[in-house]
Amino acid sequence: MYKQTTWEKLLIFEQSTPGRMGYQLDELNEKEKSFIEKAKLRISPEMLREEPLNLPELSELDVIRHFTRLSQMNYGVDGGFYPLGSCTMKYNPKICDLVTTYPKAQNIHPYQSADTVQGSLQIMYELAHWLVELSGMSKVTLQPAAGAHGEYTGIMIIRQYHGSKGNLGLKQEIIVPDSAHGTNPATASMCGFKTVVIPSHEDGCIDLEAMRTAVSEKTAGIMLTNPNTLGIFEQNIEEMIKIIHEVDGLAYYDGANFNAIMGKARPGDMGFDIVHYNLHKTFATPHGGGGPGSGPVGVIKKLEPFLPIPTIDFNVENDEYFFQYNHPKTIGKVRSYFGNFSIVLRAYTYILRLGREGLKAVSEMAVLNANYMMSKTQLIRGFFVPYCGSSFCMHEFVLSAKPLTKDTNLSALDVSKYLLDRGVHPPTIYFPLIVPEALMIEPTETEAKKTLDQFIEILADVSNLAYSGQTQSITDAPQNTSVRRIDDVKAARKPIISYRMLEQQKSESK
Ligand SMILES: Cc1ncc(COP(=O)(O)O)c(C=O)c1O
């Protein structure tokens, strides 16, 4: 029986005792005091704080215990199965973390001159080169800090491409399928385009005829996720790209699901012009909470001039890595400095350790595990796979609990809460939107068959309980977690995520 730790939930501010401290700094000497006074003169008065900061006062032990308890109330992939579809919550080898702790990786500064950080530049250059190899693109920037940020970079490149031809007034639309990750239409809008949504065909792929009708001279490009969020390798890719290229549109490949195709298929060979990768999902960093991440972007030759500056290049004559600012039509910088180096280092280590055959094996295993689970779970009463159930999926699949809901009134949300009580993190639910009562399952390549079987067994238990009328343990779930069932809508609409917000809420409710 799974039981998560529960602790008295005193916030760190509420544990504060005046005068208690964990670390004492030496008194300032006269020179230091005068330095601070002089520094203050350089700061405009309205920015100077008069009142001391309201920080909690605790001993080192208090702090350690507090955060250790919090970590025990948490659920992570190092503790158990985490089949969160689209998020690739796989086990990340500890060696990748280890390398980031090496002093040579930690004690460098982005302002150092290129000749003092040749090793780091080499790592960035080589990683970019491997991403070029894996995707069939021509050049890669490592700057973007997340997948969505990579999308932003890619779509800004599309914008700049049409702008450079004087066509921006005409090219106003980006095509996005209805199964796309929410960041795709959001990115297109943020970059000033109108999103044209294309419905999925009953086979789960883009409806080619609908797309043909939607494409016009106004089309600036298409954003395509492959494998798509239903876990299906898109059909008719070459035809789609031909249609887009015929109107001088560009084809963008959302490569967030790259872990399904490594060493097997390359977006460049399919005809795509731009691709982003999620280093944090595919290559050994957990994906969570918007960071830390890295979303490099690769482009074909004709788009190289538009890349963010600087890229990292190698001068063969001097045998030297250097920052390349010569991208005449650059979209500018998209991030401070040169990229999220600690994530770059993890991805570099991951690829180096696995090598060409290892990466292929990763993708094969990710796809095998997903197919094993799909074939078993769709046989469980109350569930079915609306798309691709009769053929093969890629690294994930979307199970629907619609029959269960119809027969027993239990929803995908109830199922996911019950999974928590059994010690499993639930899959992504209610996404993609085109599947009713969706449970989007991505087992990943790092899980053993035994773990997959346990999950399948739990789902079968849900079904047995539901159809025998014993639903209370499901509707009351979760009972065994440190936080019980929360009000999801309130949590999303009125989140209280800082002590200041909590104090404000308390004073308002008085
Ligand atoms: C298909 C797809 N596109 C884009 C993203 C966005 O990536 P990020 O969360 O790093 O911004 C994700 C995230 O999982 C994704 O699954």
The ligand as a Gaussian input file, in Angstrom:
#p B3LYP/6-31G(d) Opt

LIG

0 1
 C        4.384000      18.809000     -28.470000
 C        4.953000      19.859000     -27.567000
 N        5.266000      21.065000     -28.059000
 C        5.783000      22.021000     -27.287000
 C        6.036000      21.819000     -25.940000
 C        6.550000      22.959000     -25.132000
 O        7.773000      22.698000     -24.514000
 P        8.188000      23.463000     -23.169000
 O        7.302000      22.952000     -22.089000
 O        9.615000      23.127000     -22.970000
 O        7.993000      24.931000     -23.398000
 C        5.736000      20.565000     -25.379000
 C        5.972000      20.291000     -23.970000
 O        5.895000      19.223000     -23.474000
 C        5.180000      19.560000     -26.207000
 O        4.886000      18.354000     -25.730000

